[in-house]
Amino acid sequence: MEAWLEEEREQLPLWVPVALGAGIAAWFSLPNRLGWLAFCSASLALACAALLLPSGGRLRRAVLIGSMMACFGCVLIWGKATFLGAPPLAQAVFVEVSGEVKRLNPVPAQKMSRMLVRPIDAPGLPPLIRVNLDDELTPAGLGRGAVVRFRTRLMPPASPGLPGGYDFARRAYFDGIGATGRVLKPIALLRPASAPPPMRERLFAHIVGQIPGAGGGIAAALATGDQGAIAEDDAEAMRRSGLAHLLSISGLHVTALIAAVVFLLMRAMALSRRAALDWPLMLIAAGGGALAGIGYTLLTGAEVPTVRSCVAALLVLGGLAMGRDAITLRLVAAGALVVLLAWPEALVGPSFQMSFAAVVALVALGEHPRFRGFIAAREEASWRRLGRHLLAMLATGLVVELVLAPIAIFHFHKAGMLGAIANLVAIPLTTFVIMPLEALALLFDLCGWGAPFWWLTARALDLLLLVAHGVASSPWAIMRSSAQSGGIFALILAGLLWCLLWRSRWRWVGLIPAAAGVAMILKSGPPTLLITGDGRHVAVRTASGGMAILRERAGGYVRDALAETAGYDGMLEAMAAMPASRCSPDLCAVRLKGDGRNWDILVTRSSARIESGVLARDCARADIVISDRFLPVSCRPRWLKADRRLLARTGGLAIDLEVPFVRTVRSVDDEHPWIAWSAFRPRRSSQL
């Protein structure tokens, strides 16, 4: 072991942020303070055990530092959640709010704005709420610093409706948002905005006004990171084609800006003989690039992905200024460590995971001797050089797609299959054509001469959207999967990190857990039964492999959530039309197959009163009873009663009748502070 660690001594520091992230992930995964304390105690016990190993060995130091960092990571996120988070609203309320507008984000694609408001003289409300405001209700003079009064129905930030769904409540807690709602008529402007809109909002409005149509939203997103003006069909095409990363301000945008500034400064200073001979050109250019990167980060709102990219870029510039090889895995590890120390909650978000996974994969591939030899400069014909560069781009795209696929499947239940091909065109087009043209258009707008550049930018954006829609229309564009457990995801991630961070032949041992996780995903089938957290919406897997939904009039959001969780890409049928179902206006009985037997499912579908004797008889005949109401004690199914009381404790359910097995949104003893338990407290119904 010591000999192997000596061989890998250069790679050992890379595991410091991994150990810190393991502690943070443990806090998010374990349900309550007993589990958090147990993890910290186990980490400290492991550190104590490491002291029993021979002194001076690398194994002793590695285990000691790793276990201490894991404990520190759990304590770090626990402390931040305790002292800096915003507790959610206890329960939904209708209220008249008077408050100061802290931020106003227009969303032209949905004809509304998202408004962050700090309530005034409202001790019963959270310190910050987010409400949606329709454009037709927006008064003149509304902006940051304005004081408004309006009526709204405030609710706690939404938890996932189904297992594996997006947890907005968790993000809102760390963002300081305690409630959400929609502004109702009328809205009164008590005091107009005291300051002009921030530069980001003015830049966003200017770009959207210069490029009408679909391209304007893309152009505004490339410059500001605000995707509110992108039409939903264009956004979906970008996601399906693997080009969605272009829309968020991340490493590509920050790198392109800093590289352009450094290039221009180097060329401008080289025009002076004295500067070229006597000045430290790289140091000055790196300083200018750093200032440009910091300014761009502040301009775009200093979101976590942008700050993360800026930190990494500053580390690169520092390495270049000192004449060091800056693009290394140690740089990536340093950037990850800085982000986790400042924003530990970012670890569980797809943005952090996908961006760092992609960078680690690219740097690890670039450090491989064979790949480095393949892309090294050499004397050859131009067409061979071009072909070699295209093959290198395709290889890097495939590697990134393979590494990001498990992350995309875990968070979004689908992964792009043709993203490497689409990025062959999209990344050069965006980096070398669209962004320079947009920068020139903004520059010449200062003199009123930017129209020709805006026209060229619009044509280039049309080409980008053509690529996105063309790739997205392919039936092989994405691979869908049902929602996967965190254990499978952790297994794959651990295997990939083992393969990417080590350098000796033992690195390939990581393929075993990674392959095992992939095999579990391929083997796992879609759930037989899906139940949303409120109990109103139920979807079942039909005998033909399709999906049927209880309420035919369910909205598009609910239908999409059910289909994505099941990994299904077709139309949802009506449960009442299934041959194996018998439905009345109040109840629906369905017979499903699983585990070598028939399962009888009973679902309530109305709010009408059901005679207690009839309900008790039907419950006794069913294996599973589902209801959005509080069912009486006399309702006793043979296997599971998923009524309002149970769903208030567990959230939505995904049931696989082949095992059988039940997955829940949360455990019944979950103590994470963003869960508003009082909002889920069941209320007895007088109808039963």
C-alpha positions as CSV (number, residue, x, y, z in Angstrom):
1,M,0.0,0.0,0.0
2,E,2.8,2.4,0.9
3,A,4.6,1.6,-2.4
4,W,1.4,2.3,-4.4
5,L,0.8,5.6,-2.5
6,E,4.4,6.6,-3.1
7,E,3.8,6.0,-6.8
8,E,0.7,8.2,-6.7
9,R,2.1,10.9,-4.4
10,E,1.4,13.6,-7.0
11,Q,-2.3,12.7,-7.1
12,L,-3.0,12.5,-3.4
13,P,-3.9,16.2,-2.9
14,L,-6.6,15.8,-5.5
15,W,-8.6,13.8,-3.0
16,V,-8.9,16.6,-0.5
17,P,-11.9,18.2,-2.1
18,V,-13.4,14.7,-2.7
19,A,-13.2,14.0,1.0
20,L,-14.7,17.4,1.8
21,G,-17.5,16.7,-0.7
22,A,-18.1,13.3,0.9
23,G,-18.9,14.9,4.2
24,I,-21.2,17.5,2.6
25,A,-23.0,14.7,0.6
26,A,-23.4,12.7,3.8
27,W,-25.2,15.6,5.5
28,F,-27.6,15.9,2.5
29,S,-28.1,12.1,2.3
30,L,-28.6,11.2,6.0
31,P,-32.0,12.3,7.2
32,N,-31.5,13.7,10.7
33,R,-29.1,14.9,13.3
34,L,-28.6,11.4,14.7
35,G,-27.2,10.3,11.3
36,W,-25.1,13.5,11.0
37,L,-23.6,13.0,14.4
38,A,-23.0,9.3,13.6
39,F,-21.1,10.2,10.4
40,C,-19.0,12.8,12.2
41,S,-18.2,10.3,15.0
42,A,-17.3,7.6,12.5
43,S,-15.0,10.0,10.7
44,L,-13.3,11.0,13.9
45,A,-13.0,7.4,14.9
46,L,-11.3,6.6,11.6
47,A,-8.9,9.5,12.1
48,C,-8.1,8.1,15.5
49,A,-7.5,4.7,14.0
50,A,-5.2,6.2,11.5
51,L,-3.0,7.4,14.4
52,L,-2.3,3.7,15.1
53,L,-0.7,3.2,11.7
54,P,3.1,3.5,11.5
55,S,4.2,7.1,11.7
56,G,5.7,8.8,8.6
57,G,3.7,6.7,6.1
58,R,1.5,8.2,3.4
59,L,-1.4,5.9,4.3
60,R,-1.5,7.3,7.8
61,R,-1.6,10.9,6.5
62,A,-4.1,10.1,3.8
63,V,-6.6,8.4,6.1
64,L,-6.1,11.1,8.8
65,I,-6.6,14.1,6.5
66,G,-9.4,12.4,4.5
67,S,-11.4,11.5,7.5
68,M,-10.9,14.9,9.1
69,M,-11.9,16.7,5.9
70,A,-15.1,14.5,5.6
71,C,-16.0,15.4,9.2
72,F,-15.3,19.1,8.5
73,G,-17.5,19.0,5.4
74,C,-20.5,17.6,7.3
75,V,-20.0,20.2,10.0
76,L,-19.6,23.0,7.5
77,I,-22.8,22.5,5.6
78,W,-24.7,21.7,8.9
79,G,-23.5,25.0,10.3
80,K,-24.4,27.0,7.2
81,A,-27.8,25.4,7.1
82,T,-28.4,26.2,10.7
83,F,-27.3,29.8,10.8
84,L,-27.6,31.2,7.3
85,G,-30.6,29.5,5.7
86,A,-34.1,30.9,5.3
87,P,-36.8,28.8,7.0
88,P,-39.8,28.2,4.7
89,L,-43.3,29.6,5.3
90,A,-45.2,27.3,7.7
91,Q,-48.3,26.9,5.5
92,A,-50.1,28.5,2.5
93,V,-51.7,31.8,3.2
94,F,-53.6,34.5,1.4
95,V,-52.1,37.8,2.4
96,E,-51.7,41.4,1.4
97,V,-48.0,42.2,1.2
98,S,-46.2,45.6,1.3
99,G,-42.6,45.2,0.5
100,E,-39.4,46.5,-1.2
101,V,-38.4,45.0,-4.5
102,K,-34.9,43.6,-4.2
103,R,-34.7,42.2,-7.8
104,L,-36.9,42.1,-10.9
105,N,-36.1,39.5,-13.5
106,P,-38.1,39.8,-16.7
107,V,-39.1,36.5,-18.4
108,P,-40.3,37.6,-21.8
109,A,-40.8,34.0,-23.1
110,Q,-43.5,33.5,-20.5
111,K,-44.8,37.2,-20.5
112,M,-44.1,37.7,-16.8
113,S,-41.4,38.7,-14.4
114,R,-40.0,37.1,-11.2
115,M,-39.9,39.6,-8.4
116,L,-37.9,39.2,-5.1
117,V,-39.6,41.2,-2.4
118,R,-38.6,42.0,1.2
119,P,-41.9,42.3,3.2
120,I,-42.2,45.4,5.4
121,D,-43.8,45.2,8.8
122,A,-44.8,41.6,8.3
123,P,-43.3,39.5,11.2
124,G,-45.3,36.5,10.1
125,L,-43.7,36.3,6.7
126,P,-40.2,35.2,5.6
127,P,-37.6,37.9,5.1
128,L,-37.6,37.3,1.4
129,I,-40.3,36.1,-0.9
130,R,-40.4,35.4,-4.7
131,V,-43.6,36.1,-6.7
132,N,-44.5,35.9,-10.4
133,L,-45.9,39.1,-11.9
134,D,-47.7,39.0,-15.2
135,D,-46.6,41.7,-17.7
136,E,-50.1,43.1,-18.0
137,L,-50.1,43.9,-14.2
138,T,-46.6,45.5,-14.1
139,P,-46.9,49.2,-13.2
140,A,-44.6,51.8,-14.7
141,G,-41.7,52.7,-12.5
142,L,-41.4,49.2,-11.0
143,G,-37.8,48.1,-10.4
144,R,-35.2,47.5,-7.7
145,G,-35.8,49.7,-4.7
146,A,-39.5,50.2,-5.4
147,V,-42.1,49.7,-2.7
148,V,-45.3,47.8,-3.8
149,R,-48.5,46.5,-2.3
150,F,-50.3,43.5,-3.6
151,R,-52.4,40.5,-2.7
152,T,-51.0,37.0,-3.2
153,R,-51.3,33.4,-2.1
154,L,-47.9,32.5,-0.6
155,M,-46.8,28.9,-0.3
156,P,-43.7,27.2,1.0
157,P,-41.1,26.6,-1.8
158,A,-42.1,23.4,-3.6
159,S,-40.5,20.1,-2.6
160,P,-40.1,17.4,-5.3
161,G,-43.5,16.0,-6.3
162,L,-42.0,12.6,-7.1
163,P,-38.8,10.7,-6.1
164,G,-35.8,12.0,-8.1
165,G,-37.5,15.3,-8.9
166,Y,-36.0,18.8,-8.6
167,D,-35.9,20.1,-5.1
168,F,-36.6,23.8,-5.3
169,A,-37.3,24.0,-1.6
170,R,-33.6,23.1,-0.9
171,R,-32.3,25.7,-3.3
172,A,-34.6,28.4,-2.1
173,Y,-33.6,27.7,1.5
174,F,-29.9,28.5,0.8
175,D,-30.9,31.4,-1.5
176,G,-32.8,33.0,1.3
177,I,-36.3,32.6,-0.2
178,G,-38.9,31.5,2.3
179,A,-42.1,31.6,0.2
180,T,-43.3,31.8,-3.4
181,G,-46.5,32.9,-5.0
182,R,-48.2,34.9,-7.9
183,V,-49.3,38.6,-7.7
184,L,-53.1,39.0,-7.8
185,K,-54.9,42.2,-8.8
186,P,-54.6,44.9,-7.9
187,I,-50.9,45.9,-7.5
188,A,-50.1,49.4,-6.2
189,L,-46.8,51.2,-6.6
190,L,-46.2,53.0,-3.3
191,R,-42.7,54.3,-4.3
192,P,-41.1,54.1,-7.7
193,A,-37.7,52.6,-8.2
194,S,-35.0,54.7,-6.6
195,A,-32.2,53.7,-8.8
196,P,-31.8,52.8,-12.5
197,P,-31.9,49.1,-13.4
198,P,-28.7,47.2,-12.9
199,M,-26.3,46.9,-15.8
200,R,-27.2,43.3,-16.3
201,E,-30.9,44.1,-16.8
202,R,-30.2,47.0,-19.1
203,L,-27.9,44.8,-21.2
204,F,-30.5,42.1,-21.3
205,A,-33.2,44.4,-22.5
206,H,-30.9,46.0,-25.1
207,I,-29.8,42.8,-26.7
208,V,-33.4,41.4,-26.8
209,G,-34.5,44.6,-28.5
210,Q,-31.7,44.5,-31.1
211,I,-32.3,40.9,-32.2
212,P,-36.0,40.1,-32.6
213,G,-37.2,36.5,-32.8
214,A,-35.7,33.3,-31.4
215,G,-32.1,34.5,-31.6
216,G,-32.6,37.4,-29.2
217,G,-33.1,35.2,-26.2
218,I,-30.0,33.1,-27.1
219,A,-27.9,36.2,-27.5
220,A,-29.0,37.7,-24.2
221,A,-28.3,34.4,-22.5
222,L,-24.8,34.3,-23.9
223,A,-24.0,37.8,-22.6
224,T,-25.9,37.8,-19.3
225,G,-26.7,34.2,-18.4
226,D,-30.4,35.2,-18.2
227,Q,-32.5,32.6,-20.2
228,G,-35.8,34.2,-19.6
229,A,-36.3,35.3,-23.3
230,I,-35.6,31.9,-24.8
231,A,-38.8,30.2,-26.1
232,E,-39.5,26.8,-24.6
233,D,-39.2,24.8,-27.8
234,D,-35.7,26.4,-28.4
235,A,-34.6,25.7,-24.9
236,E,-35.8,22.1,-25.2
237,A,-33.9,21.7,-28.5
238,M,-30.8,23.0,-26.9
239,R,-31.2,20.5,-24.0
240,R,-31.9,17.5,-26.3
241,S,-29.0,18.3,-28.5
242,G,-26.5,18.7,-25.6
243,L,-26.0,22.4,-26.2
244,A,-27.7,23.7,-23.1
245,H,-24.3,24.4,-21.5
246,L,-23.8,27.3,-23.9
247,L,-26.8,29.1,-22.3
248,S,-25.4,29.4,-18.8
249,I,-22.4,31.7,-18.1
250,S,-19.8,29.1,-17.3
251,G,-16.2,28.2,-18.2
252,L,-16.7,28.6,-22.0
253,H,-17.9,32.2,-21.7
254,V,-15.4,33.3,-19.0
255,T,-12.5,31.6,-20.8
256,A,-13.4,33.1,-24.2
257,L,-13.6,36.6,-22.7
258,I,-10.4,36.4,-20.7
259,A,-8.5,34.8,-23.6
260,A,-9.6,37.6,-25.9
261,V,-8.5,40.3,-23.4
262,V,-5.1,38.6,-22.8
263,F,-4.6,38.2,-26.6
264,L,-5.4,41.8,-27.4
265,L,-3.3,43.1,-24.5
266,M,-0.3,41.0,-25.6
267,R,-0.6,42.2,-29.2
268,A,-1.1,45.8,-28.3
269,M,1.8,45.9,-25.9
270,A,4.0,44.1,-28.4
271,L,3.7,47.1,-30.8
272,S,6.0,49.0,-28.4
273,R,9.6,47.9,-28.6
274,R,10.3,49.1,-25.1
275,A,7.3,47.2,-23.7
276,A,8.2,44.0,-25.7
277,L,11.8,44.0,-24.4
278,D,11.5,45.4,-20.8
279,W,7.9,44.8,-19.5
280,P,6.6,41.5,-18.1
281,L,3.9,41.2,-20.8
282,M,2.4,38.0,-19.6
283,L,2.0,39.3,-16.1
284,I,0.3,42.5,-17.3
285,A,-1.9,40.6,-19.8
286,A,-2.9,38.2,-17.1
287,G,-3.8,41.0,-14.7
288,G,-5.9,42.6,-17.4
289,G,-7.6,39.3,-18.1
290,A,-8.3,38.8,-14.4
291,L,-9.9,42.2,-14.1
292,A,-12.1,41.5,-17.2
293,G,-13.1,38.1,-15.7
294,I,-14.0,39.6,-12.4
295,G,-16.0,42.5,-14.1
296,Y,-17.8,40.0,-16.3
297,T,-18.7,37.9,-13.3
298,L,-20.1,40.8,-11.4
299,L,-22.0,42.0,-14.5
300,T,-23.7,38.7,-15.0
301,G,-25.0,38.6,-11.4
302,A,-22.1,36.6,-9.7
303,E,-24.0,33.3,-9.9
304,V,-22.3,30.3,-8.4
305,P,-21.4,28.7,-11.8
306,T,-19.9,32.0,-13.0
307,V,-18.0,32.6,-9.8
308,R,-16.7,29.0,-10.0
309,S,-15.5,29.5,-13.5
310,C,-13.9,32.9,-12.6
311,V,-12.0,31.3,-9.7
312,A,-10.6,28.6,-11.9
313,A,-9.7,31.1,-14.6
314,L,-7.9,33.3,-12.0
315,L,-5.9,30.3,-10.9
316,V,-4.9,29.6,-14.5
317,L,-3.9,33.2,-15.0
318,G,-1.8,33.1,-11.9
319,G,0.0,29.9,-13.1
320,L,0.6,31.5,-16.5
321,A,2.0,34.7,-15.0
322,M,4.5,32.6,-13.0
323,G,5.5,30.6,-16.0
324,R,3.9,27.4,-14.6
325,D,1.9,24.7,-16.4
326,A,-1.5,25.9,-15.1
327,I,-4.0,23.5,-16.7
328,T,-3.6,20.6,-14.3
329,L,-5.9,18.5,-12.1
330,R,-4.4,20.3,-9.1
331,L,-5.9,23.5,-10.5
332,V,-9.3,21.9,-10.8
333,A,-9.0,20.5,-7.2
334,A,-8.1,24.0,-5.9
335,G,-11.1,25.5,-7.7
336,A,-13.4,22.8,-6.3
337,L,-12.0,23.3,-2.8
338,V,-12.7,27.1,-3.0
339,V,-16.2,26.6,-4.2
340,L,-17.1,24.0,-1.6
341,L,-15.7,26.1,1.2
342,A,-17.8,29.1,0.1
343,W,-20.9,27.4,-1.2
344,P,-21.0,23.8,0.2
345,E,-24.6,23.5,-0.9
346,A,-23.6,23.7,-4.6
347,L,-22.2,20.1,-4.4
348,V,-25.6,18.5,-4.8
349,G,-26.6,20.7,-7.7
350,P,-26.2,19.5,-11.3
351,S,-24.3,22.6,-12.3
352,F,-21.4,21.9,-10.0
353,Q,-21.3,18.2,-10.7
354,M,-21.5,18.5,-14.5
355,S,-19.0,21.4,-14.9
356,F,-16.3,19.9,-12.6
357,A,-16.8,16.4,-14.0
358,A,-16.4,17.8,-17.6
359,V,-13.3,19.7,-16.7
360,V,-11.7,16.8,-14.8
361,A,-12.4,14.5,-17.8
362,L,-10.9,17.0,-20.2
363,V,-7.8,17.6,-18.1
364,A,-7.3,13.9,-17.4
365,L,-7.6,13.1,-21.1
366,G,-5.2,15.9,-22.0
367,E,-2.6,14.7,-19.5
368,H,-2.7,11.2,-21.0
369,P,0.6,10.6,-22.9
370,R,-1.0,9.0,-25.9
371,F,-3.6,11.8,-26.3
372,R,-1.0,14.5,-25.8
373,G,1.2,12.9,-28.4
374,F,-1.7,12.7,-30.8
375,I,-2.5,16.4,-30.6
376,A,1.1,17.6,-30.4
377,A,2.2,20.1,-33.2
378,R,4.1,18.5,-36.1
379,E,5.0,19.1,-39.7
380,E,2.2,17.9,-41.9
381,A,-0.3,18.9,-44.5
382,S,-3.1,21.3,-43.6
383,W,-5.8,18.8,-44.3
384,R,-4.2,16.3,-42.0
385,R,-3.8,18.8,-39.2
386,L,-7.5,19.8,-39.6
387,G,-8.6,16.2,-39.5
388,R,-6.5,15.5,-36.4
389,H,-8.0,18.5,-34.6
390,L,-11.5,17.4,-35.5
391,L,-10.8,13.9,-34.2
392,A,-9.4,15.3,-31.0
393,M,-12.5,17.5,-30.6
394,L,-14.7,14.4,-31.2
395,A,-12.8,12.3,-28.7
396,T,-13.0,15.0,-26.0
397,G,-16.7,15.4,-26.7
398,L,-17.3,11.6,-26.4
399,V,-15.3,11.5,-23.2
400,V,-17.3,14.4,-21.7
401,E,-20.6,12.8,-22.8
402,L,-19.7,9.5,-21.1
403,V,-18.7,11.2,-17.9
404,L,-21.8,13.5,-17.8
405,A,-24.3,10.8,-18.8
406,P,-24.7,9.3,-15.2
407,I,-25.1,12.8,-13.8
408,A,-27.7,13.8,-16.4
409,I,-29.6,10.6,-15.8
410,F,-29.7,11.1,-12.1
411,H,-30.9,14.7,-12.2
412,F,-32.9,14.9,-15.4
413,H,-33.7,11.2,-16.1
414,K,-32.2,11.5,-19.6
415,A,-28.8,11.9,-21.2
416,G,-27.7,13.3,-24.6
417,M,-26.3,10.8,-27.1
418,L,-25.4,13.2,-30.0
419,G,-24.0,16.1,-28.0
420,A,-20.4,15.4,-29.1
421,I,-21.4,15.7,-32.7
422,A,-23.5,18.9,-32.1
423,N,-20.7,20.5,-30.1
424,L,-18.2,20.0,-33.0
425,V,-20.2,22.7,-34.8
426,A,-21.7,24.7,-31.9
427,I,-18.7,25.4,-29.8
428,P,-16.5,26.8,-32.6
429,L,-19.5,28.7,-33.9
430,T,-20.3,30.2,-30.5
431,T,-16.7,30.9,-29.4
432,F,-15.2,32.3,-32.7
433,V,-18.2,33.7,-34.5
434,I,-21.2,34.5,-32.3
435,M,-19.6,35.9,-29.2
436,P,-17.0,38.1,-31.1
437,L,-19.8,39.4,-33.3
438,E,-21.9,40.2,-30.3
439,A,-19.1,41.9,-28.5
440,L,-18.4,44.0,-31.6
441,A,-22.1,44.9,-31.9
442,L,-22.2,46.1,-28.3
443,L,-19.0,48.1,-28.8
444,F,-20.1,49.8,-32.0
445,D,-23.5,50.5,-30.4
446,L,-21.7,53.1,-28.3
447,C,-21.4,55.1,-31.6
448,G,-24.7,53.9,-33.1
449,W,-23.0,51.7,-35.7
450,G,-23.8,48.3,-34.4
451,A,-26.7,47.3,-36.7
452,P,-24.6,45.4,-39.3
453,F,-23.0,43.3,-36.5
454,W,-26.3,42.6,-34.9
455,W,-27.6,41.3,-38.3
456,L,-24.5,39.0,-38.6
457,T,-25.0,37.8,-35.0
458,A,-28.6,37.0,-35.7
459,R,-27.7,34.9,-38.8
460,A,-25.1,33.0,-36.8
461,L,-27.6,32.4,-34.1
462,D,-30.1,31.1,-36.7
463,L,-27.4,28.6,-37.7
464,L,-26.9,27.5,-34.1
465,L,-30.6,27.0,-33.6
466,L,-30.7,25.0,-36.9
467,V,-28.0,22.7,-35.6
468,A,-29.8,22.4,-32.2
469,H,-33.2,21.6,-33.7
470,G,-31.7,19.2,-36.3
471,V,-29.9,17.2,-33.7
472,A,-32.8,17.3,-31.3
473,S,-35.2,15.9,-33.9
474,S,-33.2,12.7,-34.2
475,P,-34.8,9.7,-32.4
476,W,-31.3,8.9,-31.0
477,A,-30.7,12.4,-29.6
478,I,-31.3,11.3,-25.9
479,M,-31.5,8.2,-23.8
480,R,-34.3,8.2,-21.2
481,S,-34.2,6.4,-17.9
482,S,-36.5,6.2,-14.9
483,A,-35.4,8.0,-11.7
484,Q,-32.4,6.3,-10.1
485,S,-31.4,6.0,-6.5
486,G,-28.6,8.0,-4.9
487,G,-26.7,4.8,-4.1
488,I,-26.4,3.9,-7.8
489,F,-25.3,7.4,-8.6
490,A,-22.7,7.4,-5.8
491,L,-21.3,4.1,-7.0
492,I,-20.8,5.3,-10.6
493,L,-19.3,8.6,-9.4
494,A,-16.9,6.9,-7.1
495,G,-15.7,4.6,-9.9
496,L,-15.3,7.5,-12.3
497,L,-13.3,9.6,-9.8
498,W,-11.1,6.6,-9.1
499,C,-10.4,6.2,-12.8
500,L,-9.8,9.9,-13.5
501,L,-7.7,11.0,-10.4
502,W,-5.2,8.1,-10.2
503,R,-2.4,7.5,-12.7
504,S,-1.1,3.9,-12.0
505,R,-2.6,0.7,-13.4
506,W,-4.8,0.4,-10.3
507,R,-6.9,3.3,-11.6
508,W,-8.8,0.8,-13.8
509,V,-10.2,-0.9,-10.7
510,G,-12.7,2.0,-10.7
511,L,-14.3,0.5,-13.8
512,I,-15.8,-2.2,-11.6
513,P,-18.1,0.0,-9.5
514,A,-18.8,2.2,-12.5
515,A,-19.8,-0.7,-14.6
516,A,-21.9,-2.2,-11.8
517,G,-23.8,1.1,-11.5
518,V,-24.4,1.3,-15.2
519,A,-25.6,-2.4,-15.2
520,M,-28.1,-1.5,-12.4
521,I,-29.4,1.4,-14.4
522,L,-29.8,-0.8,-17.5
523,K,-31.4,-3.5,-15.5
524,S,-33.8,-1.3,-13.5
525,G,-37.2,-1.0,-15.1
526,P,-39.7,1.9,-14.8
527,P,-41.8,2.0,-11.7
528,T,-45.2,0.3,-11.9
529,L,-47.0,3.1,-10.0
530,L,-46.3,6.8,-9.5
531,I,-48.1,9.0,-6.9
532,T,-47.5,12.7,-6.5
533,G,-46.9,14.2,-3.1
534,D,-50.4,15.6,-2.9
535,G,-52.0,12.3,-3.8
536,R,-54.1,13.9,-6.6
537,H,-52.2,12.5,-9.6
538,V,-51.5,8.8,-10.1
539,A,-49.8,7.1,-13.1
540,V,-49.6,3.4,-13.8
541,R,-47.6,1.3,-16.2
542,T,-49.9,-0.4,-18.7
543,A,-49.5,-3.9,-20.0
544,S,-48.3,-2.6,-23.4
545,G,-45.4,-0.6,-21.7
546,G,-47.2,2.8,-21.9
547,M,-48.4,5.0,-19.1
548,A,-51.9,5.9,-18.0
549,I,-52.9,8.8,-15.8
550,L,-55.8,9.1,-13.3
551,R,-56.9,12.6,-14.1
552,E,-57.2,13.3,-17.8
553,R,-57.3,17.0,-17.3
554,A,-53.9,17.2,-15.5
555,G,-51.7,20.0,-16.7
556,G,-48.6,19.8,-18.8
557,Y,-46.3,20.3,-15.9
558,V,-47.7,17.3,-14.0
559,R,-47.7,15.1,-17.1
560,D,-44.1,16.0,-17.9
561,A,-43.0,15.2,-14.3
562,L,-44.7,11.8,-14.4
563,A,-43.3,10.9,-17.8
564,E,-39.8,12.0,-16.9
565,T,-39.7,10.1,-13.6
566,A,-40.9,7.0,-15.4
567,G,-38.4,7.5,-18.3
568,Y,-41.4,7.5,-20.7
569,D,-41.5,9.5,-23.9
570,G,-45.0,8.8,-25.2
571,M,-48.5,10.1,-24.6
572,L,-50.2,9.4,-21.3
573,E,-53.4,7.4,-21.7
574,A,-56.5,7.7,-19.5
575,M,-56.6,5.2,-16.6
576,A,-60.4,4.9,-17.1
577,A,-59.8,3.6,-20.6
578,M,-57.6,0.7,-19.5
579,P,-59.1,-2.8,-20.0
580,A,-58.0,-3.7,-16.5
581,S,-59.7,-0.8,-14.8
582,R,-63.2,-0.1,-13.5
583,C,-63.9,3.5,-12.7
584,S,-66.8,5.5,-11.3
585,P,-66.9,9.3,-10.8
586,D,-65.6,8.8,-7.3
587,L,-63.3,5.7,-7.4
588,C,-61.1,3.9,-9.8
589,A,-60.0,0.2,-9.4
590,V,-57.1,-1.1,-11.5
591,R,-55.5,-4.5,-11.6
592,L,-51.8,-4.6,-12.3
593,K,-49.4,-7.5,-12.6
594,G,-46.1,-7.8,-10.7
595,D,-44.0,-10.3,-8.7
596,G,-45.9,-13.2,-10.3
597,R,-49.3,-12.1,-9.0
598,N,-52.1,-9.6,-9.5
599,W,-52.3,-6.4,-7.5
600,D,-55.6,-4.6,-7.0
601,I,-55.2,-0.8,-6.8
602,L,-58.0,1.5,-5.5
603,V,-57.8,5.3,-6.1
604,T,-60.2,8.1,-5.1
605,R,-60.8,10.6,-7.9
606,S,-63.3,13.1,-6.5
607,S,-64.1,15.0,-3.3
608,A,-67.6,13.5,-3.0
609,R,-68.6,11.7,0.2
610,I,-68.2,7.9,0.2
611,E,-70.3,5.8,2.6
612,S,-67.9,4.4,5.2
613,G,-69.1,0.8,4.9
614,V,-68.6,0.8,1.1
615,L,-65.2,2.4,1.5
616,A,-64.2,-0.2,4.2
617,R,-65.3,-3.0,1.9
618,D,-63.5,-1.8,-1.1
619,C,-60.3,-1.1,0.9
620,A,-60.3,-4.7,2.2
621,R,-60.4,-6.0,-1.3
622,A,-57.5,-3.8,-2.5
623,D,-53.8,-4.3,-2.1
624,I,-53.0,-0.6,-2.4
625,V,-55.3,2.4,-1.7
626,I,-54.4,5.9,-2.9
627,S,-56.2,9.1,-1.9
628,D,-55.5,12.8,-1.6
629,R,-57.7,12.8,1.5
630,F,-57.4,11.5,5.0
631,L,-58.8,8.0,5.0
632,P,-60.5,6.6,8.1
633,V,-59.0,3.8,10.2
634,S,-61.6,1.4,8.9
635,C,-59.9,1.6,5.4
636,R,-57.4,-1.3,5.7
637,P,-55.9,-2.5,2.4
638,R,-53.8,-5.6,2.3
639,W,-50.4,-3.9,1.6
640,L,-50.3,-0.1,1.5
641,K,-52.6,2.9,2.3
642,A,-51.1,6.0,0.6
643,D,-53.5,8.7,1.9
644,R,-52.9,12.3,2.9
645,R,-51.4,11.3,6.2
646,L,-48.8,9.0,4.8
647,L,-47.9,11.2,1.8
648,A,-47.5,14.2,4.2
649,R,-44.7,12.3,5.8
650,T,-43.1,10.7,2.8
651,G,-43.8,12.9,-0.2
652,G,-44.5,11.4,-3.6
653,L,-44.0,7.6,-4.1
654,A,-42.6,5.4,-6.9
655,I,-43.7,1.8,-6.5
656,D,-42.2,-1.1,-8.3
657,L,-44.5,-4.1,-8.0
658,E,-42.0,-6.5,-9.5
659,V,-39.8,-6.5,-6.4
660,P,-42.0,-5.1,-4.7
661,F,-40.3,-1.9,-3.5
662,V,-41.4,1.7,-2.6
663,R,-39.2,4.8,-3.1
664,T,-40.2,8.0,-1.3
665,V,-39.2,11.7,-1.8
666,R,-38.1,11.9,1.9
667,S,-37.9,9.7,4.9
668,V,-40.5,10.1,7.7
669,D,-37.8,11.4,10.1
670,D,-36.2,13.9,7.8
671,E,-34.9,16.9,9.7
672,H,-33.4,19.0,6.9
673,P,-34.5,22.6,7.7
674,W,-36.0,23.4,4.3
675,I,-38.9,20.9,4.8
676,A,-42.0,22.8,6.0
677,W,-43.7,19.9,7.9
678,S,-46.6,22.0,9.0
679,A,-47.4,22.7,5.4
680,F,-47.9,18.9,4.9
681,R,-49.9,18.3,8.2
682,P,-53.0,16.3,7.3
683,R,-56.4,17.8,7.9
684,R,-59.3,15.6,8.7
685,S,-62.0,15.7,6.1
686,S,-65.7,15.9,7.1
687,Q,-66.7,14.0,4.0
688,L,-65.4,10.6,5.2
